[in-house]
Amino acid sequence: MLTPEQIAAANAADLARASRPPRRPRPPQQCTVGCGHSANGKRTPALRLGGRWMEELGFTIGSTLRVQVHDGELVVSVAGKD
């Protein structure tokens, strides 16, 4: 059974959480190239991104993407959005 002090602390924590604005999704500043596997079993570099911030930019589930390379940089955009 909780003491009155513990109940008050829990209520205060709930109130503080409720009054806080929702967190803003932020894109990662850096990530690590991981390992994927090709059909012949060889390891290949792989990049995996995910997060709510992608949806805010129009990268919704099932959308078609265009990947371009410009001056050593990957440019990923939603196809047909330009």
TAQUIPE-V937094 format. One record per residue. N is the residue number from 1. RES is the residue in one small letter. OMEGA is omega in whole degrees, 0 to 359 (999 if undefined). BURIAL is 1 if it has 24 or more other C-alpha atoms within 12 Angstrom, else 0. D_LAST is the distance of its C-alpha to the last C-alpha in whole Angstrom. Layout:
n={N;N}
res={RES;RES}
omega={OMEGA;OMEGA}
burial={BURIAL;BURIAL}
d_last={D_LAST;D_LAST}
//
This chain:
n={1;2;3;4;5;6;7;8;9;10;11;12;13;14;15;16;17;18;19;20;21;22;23;24;25;26;27;28;29;30;31;32;33;34;35;36;37;38;39;40;41;42;43;44;45;46;47;48;49;50;51;52;53;54;55;56;57;58;59;60;61;62;63;64;65;66;67;68;69;70;71;72;73;74;75;76;77;78;79;80;81;82}
res={m;l;t;p;e;q;i;a;a;a;n;a;a;d;l;a;r;a;s;r;p;p;r;r;p;r;p;p;q;q;c;t;v;g;c;g;h;s;a;n;g;k;r;t;p;a;l;r;l;g;g;r;w;m;e;e;l;g;f;t;i;g;s;t;l;r;v;q;v;h;d;g;e;l;v;v;s;v;a;g;k;d}
omega={181;175;177;179;179;178;179;179;179;178;179;179;178;179;179;179;182;184;179;175;179;180;179;177;181;177;178;178;177;176;183;175;181;185;173;180;178;182;180;175;180;178;178;176;181;179;181;179;177;177;180;180;180;180;178;179;178;179;181;180;179;181;178;183;172;179;179;176;179;176;177;179;173;176;181;179;176;182;178;182;184;999}
burial={0;0;0;0;0;0;0;0;0;0;0;0;0;0;0;0;0;0;0;0;0;0;0;0;0;0;0;0;0;0;0;0;0;0;0;0;0;0;0;0;0;0;0;0;0;0;0;0;0;0;0;0;0;0;0;0;0;0;0;0;0;0;0;0;0;0;0;0;0;0;0;0;0;0;0;0;0;0;0;0;0;0}
d_last={60;58;60;59;58;55;54;54;52;49;49;48;45;44;44;42;39;39;39;36;32;30;29;25;23;23;21;23;24;25;26;28;27;29;31;30;32;31;33;36;36;35;34;30;28;26;23;23;21;22;22;21;19;17;16;16;13;12;13;16;18;18;14;13;12;11;13;13;16;16;20;21;18;16;13;12;8;8;7;6;4;0}
//
